[in-house]
């Protein structure tokens, strides 16, 4: 019997929108429906990519110029894709990732000013035309998200230290991406409480993949 391939779902959005929490909650909800899941993250998600992550998310905001930063991100993404995402999908598992390539267009593109075409060319070399089956964009006012980051104590603070205009440009970029790729993206109001956001996320997934309602 041919194994049915898995699905690839990504969470995108600015800092403090609750992506990692909602990824875990979605995995739990899908597992309850008998769907095997892998929860992962970017930058990171494979041993090599996690090593690159340490270079990217720690230190001062100006530690890297935008081009080498983008190249490192796509090096990590290529490793993540080949060593974690594709093997899991081939085994029929659903992969849920906290960030993927949309983040590079928002952070390094809109946020740091790298030309969109440059990002696209790097992406084409690193991962080809690989795209998620569904992207859930968690949207939240910039100031609210940044306040949330101050209370979580993750230690991964480099991007959080960029100024407010950077984060506002990034938020607008994610919403623009959602408009450009409306067939793939769903915007979720992340300002509601955790349970309400999780409910909206699951509803979007159930609708997109025509899942049966849980008995």
N, C-alpha and C positions, 0 to 999 in steps of 0.2 A: 504494500500500500504506500502510495506517495504521501510524504509528510506535508501537511499544509503549512506554508510559510507563515512566520509571525508578522506582527504589525510593529511599526516604528512610530512612537508618539513622543513629541518633544514639548517641553515647557519653556516658554520664553517670557521675558519681561525685565524690568529694571530691578535694581537692588531692593531687597526687602519685600518683594511681592509674594513670597511664600512658595516659590517653585519647588524646592526640595521637599517641603512638607506635603504639598499636594501630589507630588510624584509618588511619595510613599503611600499616601492614602488611596490614590488611584490603583496602585499595585495591589494593595490589600483588597479593594473592592473587586478587582478583576480576578484575583486568586480565588475569592469566594464564589466566583462564577465558573471556576474550573479552568481558568486561563493562566498558564504559567508565565511569569513575568521576570524580567531583569531590570532593576533600577540602577541607573548609572548617571554620570555627570560630566560636564565639561567646564573648563579644561580638565582633563583627566579621563578616568573610566577604563584605563588599561595601565599596566605597570609603567611602561615608557611614558605614556601621556601624563601620569601622575607626577613623574619626575619633572616634566616640563612645567606642569602646573605650579610647582614650588617656585620656579623662576618668574612666573607671570603674576601671581596673586599676592606676593609679599614684597615689601620694600616701598620706596617712595613712588608717587605717581609718575615722575619723570624718569624712572629707572630705564625704560626702553623707549626709543623712538617708535613711531607707529608702524613702520614697515617691518622691522625685525620682530616686533611684537606680533604682527599678523602672521608672519611666516612661521613663528614658533607655534602659534595657535593652530595653524593648519597642519603642521607636522604632528602635533598632538592629536588632532582630529583624524588624520589619516590612520594613525596607529590605533586609535580608539575604534574606528570603523572596521578595520581589518581584523583586529584581535578580539573585540568584544561584540560589537553590534551585529555584523554580518554572520558570525558563527551562531549567535543566539537566534537570529531570525531563521537561519537555515534549519535549526532544530525545532522550529515551530513555536518558539517563545516570543512573547511580546516584549519589546524593549521600550522602556520609558526613560527618557534622558532629560536631566536638568540642564538645558541649553544644547544648542547645536549651531549650525552655520549661520542662522539668522542673527545670532549674537555678534558675529563679526561685522555684519553690515551695520548693526546698530552701534556697537561700541567703537570699533576701529574706523568704520565708515562715517556715520553721522556724528558720533561723539568726538572722535579725534581727527576727523577731516580727511581720511584716506579716500581717494577717488573710488567710487562704487565699481567702476570698470576694473580697477586694479584688484579689488577684492574678488571680483568675479573671475578674473584670470587665474589668480592664485587658487581659488576654489576649484576651477576646472582641472588644474594640474593635480591637486591633492586628492579630491574625492569624486571627480567627474560630475555626473548629473544626479548623484544620489540625493534623494530628498526624503523627509519624513512623510508618513501616510497622513498624519494629523499633527498640527502644531497648535497648542493652547497658549495664547498670549495673555498672561496675567497682568492686568492694567491697574495702576494705582497712582494717585497724585505723587509727584516726585518728592515733595517734602515729607509726606507720610511714609514713603518707603525708606527714606534716609533716616528718619527717626527710628524706625523699626530696626535698622541695621545696628544702631548704637546699643541696643539691648541684647543682641544675640551672642556677641562675643565669639565669633567664629575664628578670628585670627587672620582670615583672608581679607585684608582690608585695603589693598592697593587701589582697586577700582572704586571703592567707596569713598576714597579720599579726593577723587576728582571733584571739581567745583559743581555747584548746582546747575549752571547753564549746560554743562556736559551731560548731566543726568536728564535734563529736560529735553535736550536734542535726542538723546537715546530713546526716551519714552515716545516722542513723536515718530521716531524711526520705526519702532516696533508696530505702532498703529498703522503707519504707512505700509509696512511689509504685509500686515494683515489685510489691508485693502487691495494691495497688488496681487496677493495670493489667496483670495477669498475662498477658492476651492479647497485649500489646504488648511487655512487658519481659522480659528474661532477665538474671539476676544472674550475674556472672562473678567468680570468686575471683582478685583481682588480686595476691595474695600469692605466687603461683607465679612461675617465671622467665618472661622475656619470650616465649620460644618456646612455652611451655606455655599461657600466656594467649592468644597468637595462635591456637593450635590450638583452644582452647575457643571463642573468638570465631567463627572460621570455621565450626566445627561448628554453632554456633547459627544462623548465617546460612544455611548449606546446608539445615539442617532447616526453618527458617521459610519459605524460599522454594522448597523442593523442588528445589534445584539438583542436577544430576547430579554424581556423583563424578568428580573429575578422572582422566583416563586415565593 
